[in-house]
């Protein structure tokens, strides 16, 4: 069962240039999804994963939206969805009104910390029927640079529920039932039960104290065995390409990858940009946006841990390169117009803005470089290139500062 690209149907009322840009973005998205596994593993990785009978998903935190890039046959049979309906979507597609917000937040926290987690979760099939599962999450690390390449999510149906009822409080009084509708009736305010203000999540919905379904020891053992089988298949397929993965992080050559949380936050920024780490030798790229890869034609593996000079060519202005180096030495932003080259050898004029990015303690963590191709700067755009670049720099700074705790590269 290979990764099958999904169709995106969009209705536009705009210029022909805008439609062309959107078509390019859709093609780029489908390419990223389909290459998420094939860029690292051998071509028969899908056959190897298909041979595993367990219910599981594989997601890619380096792609905007953290989408599913592989869904097992067992998982699709259990959920009632087809592969085309699931691949390219976020895993929240399986959640519903009764899904515990606490469990979801626990999973989100594990993703941010790039750690494993095991929780009981109420999911929903395509036809709307609920199903209790034991969900076990496991990160997959690149042995080369230690960054997370994928997450494995194993789903084991819970056969017989041994329910645990949690308690919810209103004005300090223990309520007998924790069903959401009862809490709402007694609170007098929809979605905001008295005394639960501190448990309101980012969607401004109360974190309901819901019934939980405990998995048996046998089901926990089955989930652990499934993770081992999947990791074994991925490791074997990665060894054939030399891009080896493993279940534990290692940091060769002193490199420390970005956290998955920062990768996901940066993935929401649609402009072409890269982050470089001035604390590592030769100031390599540690993050490249999807738009940058689409602009230059390089893959993420082509650019990560390399200096940006691979964009230079025979006619690149040496003076512009010197100006950038001087601004970096003085820790100052700068804007240059420089001739760069794409992977296929074609040249383009790059309106490049470089700026230091500081962490929460005020130390320079990265430099961000925002690229705009001069020939397409006005197509379907309302803002000037300068404003778009400043907006991108601002968004990157917000992401880095808010998530600087635990980001390895945010050292001084």
N, C-alpha and C positions, 0 to 999 in steps of 0.2 A: 504494500500500500504506500505509494509514494506521495509526496506533497503535491497536491493539485491546486493550481492557482484558482482563486475565486473571482467572480465577476463583481465589479463595482459599477453600478448604474447611477449616474449623476445627471441631473437636469440643470442646464445652464441658461442664463440669459446674460450674455456678455460678448466680448470680442472674440474673434477667431483665435487671437494669440492666447487668450485665457484658456480656451478649450484645449489648445495644443499643450500648454503647460500642465493642465490637469491630466491629460492623457499620458504625458511623460511621467508624472508622479505616480499614476496607477501602475504603469509598466514597471517603474522602479520598485514599487511596493511588492508587486507579485514576484519580481526577481529576488528581492531580499528574502521573502518567505521561502521560495523554492531553493535558494542557495544556502539557507541557514545551516542545514546539515551537510549538504554536499561540498561546501567550501572547506570543511574540516575533516569529514569522514570519507571513506571509500564509497564508490557508487552503489555498493550492495548493502549500505547501511539500512535502507528501508526493508530489504528482505530479512536482514538479521533481526530488526525490531518486530517485523510481522510474525516471526517464528515464536515470539514470546506471547504466551496466552493471557497474561495478566492485563488488567484494565489500567491504562496509564496515558498520560499526556506529556509532551515535551514542549516547553515554552522558551522563548528567546528574549531575555531582558535587554539585549543590546539594540533591539528594533523598537521603534516608537510604539507605545501601547502594550508592550510585553505580550505579543500574540502567541497563540498555539502554533507550532510548526510541525507537529506530528501528533496524530491521535491513533491509538491502537484499535484493532477490530473489536476487542472486548469492551473497550470504553464506549465505542459507538453503539454496539449492541445493547449495552446497559442503559445508555441515555436516550436511544431512539433517534439521534441525529445522524446525518451523513457526514463524511469527511469534508465535503465541500462547504457544509454549513458551519463547521467548527474551525478548520484551519484558517489562520489569519485573524481570528477573533480572540479577545481576552477571555480567560477562564471564568469570568463572572457570568458568562452565558448560561452556566448551570445553576446559578443561584436564584433564589426566589423570596417570597415574602416571609417565609419562616426560617430562612437561613440566619444563623446566629451572627450578629455583628461582631461579637467578641471573638468568635472563631476566625472570621474574616480578617479582623485586625491582627490577630495572632499570626496568621499566615503572612500578612503584609509586613509585620515586624520582622519575621524570619527572612523575608526577601531583602529587606533593607539591611539586615545584619549578615546576609549571605550565609545563612545557617539552615540546618534541617529542622523540621517540625512535624509533629503528628497530632492531628485533632480529629474529633468526631464532627461530621459536617452534614447538615441536611441540604441535599441538592435536589434538583427537579429534572425529570425527564422532559423530552420535547412535548409530550402530550399533557404536561402539567402535573403529573403524579409525583409525589415526593419520594425520595429514597435516602435512607441514612447510609453514609459511607465512612470508613476510616480513611482519612486523607493523609498521606505521608509525602512530604516535600523534601527533595534532596538537590542541592546545587551540584553542578558539574564544572570542574575547574580545568583551565588550560595548564598543563604541566610546564609549558614554556614560560609563561609570564604570570601565572597565578590568578588571572581574572576569571570571573564566572562567565561561561559561554552559554549555558542553558540551565534550566531547572527541570527536574523530573517530578511529576506529580502522580503518585500511585493512588488508585481508588479501589478500596476493598469494600464490597457491600457488607453491611452489618446484618447478620442473620437474625439474631434474637436480641431485642433491645432491653437492656437493663437501665431503665431511665433514672436520671438524677434530676430532681427539681431544685433549682436555685431559688434564692430569695430576693425579692425586690423591696425597696423601702420607700415609704412616703411619710414625710414629716417624722421620721424616726420610728414609725410603726411597721412591724413586720406584716406583710400581706400574705394571706394564705396561698394565693395563686400567683404565678409569675407569667401567665399568658398575657400577651400584649394588650388584648382588648380589655381585660380586667383592670390592668394598671391604668389604662386610659380612662375607663369609667370612673375609677376612684380618684384620679388626679384632678379631673375637671378641666384639663387642658390637653388638647390633642397633641401627642408626640412629646410632651414635656412634663412627665409625672413629677410631682413635687418631691424635692430632695434628690433628684437624679441629674441635676444640671451638669455635674462634673463628669457624667458618662455620655455626653452628647458627642457624636462623632463628627467628622468633617462634612457629612451631608446634612448636618443639623437634625439627625434623627436620634431618638433615645436608644441607648444600648439596652435592649430589653433583656431581662433575665429569663432565659428560655429553658425549656426542657432539653436535656442532653441525653444522648444515647451512647452508652459505653460499649466499646468493642471488646471482644474476648481476647485472651492471650493467643489463641490460635490465629485469629484474624490479624493481630499485630505481627505475629511471626510471618504470616503470609505476605504482609506489606513489606517487611524488611527483606524477605527473600526476593521479592519482585524487584526492589531497588538494586539489589546485588546483581540480578540477572541483566537488568537494563544497563547498569554501569559496565558490566563485563562486555556486553555487546558493543557499546560505544567505545570502550577502551580499545578493544580489538580492531574495530574499524578505523580508529584514529591512528593506531600504530602503523597501519598500512600506508598512511599518507605522511607520517612523520609529525603530525600535529596532535601529539598525545594529550589525552584528557585523563583525569583521575577524580576520585571522590573527596580528596583532601587538598587543601591549598598549599602551594609552595611558592616562594618568592625568589626566583633565581636572579642573580646579578643585581640584587638590591631593588628590583622594581616592585612597586606596590600598585595594583590595579585600582581603578575607580570602583566605588561601591555600586551595587546594582541600583540602589535608590537614586544615586546621582545620575547613573546612566539613564534611568527611566525619566527623571526630571529633565535632563538635557534633550532627551528624545522628543519632548513635546515642542521644542523650538524648531521651527521649520526652515529657517535660513541656513545657508551654507556657512559652516564654521568648523574650526578645529580648536582643541585645547592642547597646549604643549606644557611640559613640566620642566621648569628651569632648574630644578634641583637634581635632575638626572643628567648623565653625560650626553652631550650633543643635543640636549633640549628636545627630546622626541615627542611626537604626537601621542597623547594618551586617550583622546576621544576625537572621533570624526563624525559629523552629522550625516544623516541620510542624504540631505541636499548636496553636501560636499562630494559624497561618493557619486551621486548622480551627475554633478557638474563635471567632475574630473575623469570619470570612468573607472576609477580604481575601486577595488574591494576593500573592506575593512581590514582584512588580513594584510593587504598590500601596504597600508599606511601606518597602522599602529606600531609604535616603538621605532619609527623612523623620523628623521628630521625632515622639515618641509622642503628642503632643497630639491627633492625629487621632482618638484613642479617646475624647476628652472630648466633652461635649455640653451642652445647656442646663441640666441639673440636676446637673452634676458639681460637687462641693464644691471651692470655690476654696481653702479652708484646707488640704485634703489635698494639693492640688497644690503649695502653698507649702511644706508640710512636706517633700515630696520634694525640692524645689529646695534647701532649706536643708541637708538631709542630704548631698546631692551636693556642695554648696559646702564642707562640712566633711569630705568624703571618708569618710562614715560610712554603714553600712547602715541601712535603715529598713523598716518594714512598715506599710501603710495599707490601709484599706477604702474603696474609691473606686467611684463609679458611672461606668461606661464604656459605650460604645455600639459595637455591631457594624456591619458594613458596610450591613446591611439596615435599620439604624435602631433595632433593638431594644436595650434597655438590659440591663445585667447588673451585679451587684455583684462587683467584682474584688478578691480578697484578694491584694494586690500586695506583693512583697518585692523591694527594690532593694539591691544590694551592689556595691562596687567589686571589680574583678578585676585582679590584678597579674600582670605578666609575670615571667619568670625572674629579672630583675634587681631586682625589687621595685617597679617603677614601675607606676602605674595605667594599664592598657591599655584597659579597657572598663568599663562598668557593665552588670550583668545585671539584668534585670527579670523575675521569675517570677510568672506569673498563675495564679490558681485561681478558677474561677467558683464563687461561694458556694453557689448552688443545687445544684451537683453535686459538692460537695467530698467527700461521704461515699460516693458510689456506687461500689461495687466496690473501695474502698480500705481498706487495713488501717492505713496510717500517717496521722497527723494532717497537716493542711495545712502546719503549721510544719515538721515533719520532712521532708515531701516537698520543700518549698522549699529547705531547707538542703541536702538531698541533691543537688538540681539545681544549686545554687550551687557545691557542692563538685566536682561532675562538670565543670562549666564551667571552674572554676579549674584543675583537673588538665589539661584539654585545652589551655587557653591556655598554661600554664607549660611543658608538655612540647613544645609546637610554637611557642613564642614566637620562636624563631630564624627569621627570614624572614617573620614576620607583620608586614605593613606598619603596622598600627594600634598596635603595641606600643611606640610611641615615648613618651617622657616629655613 
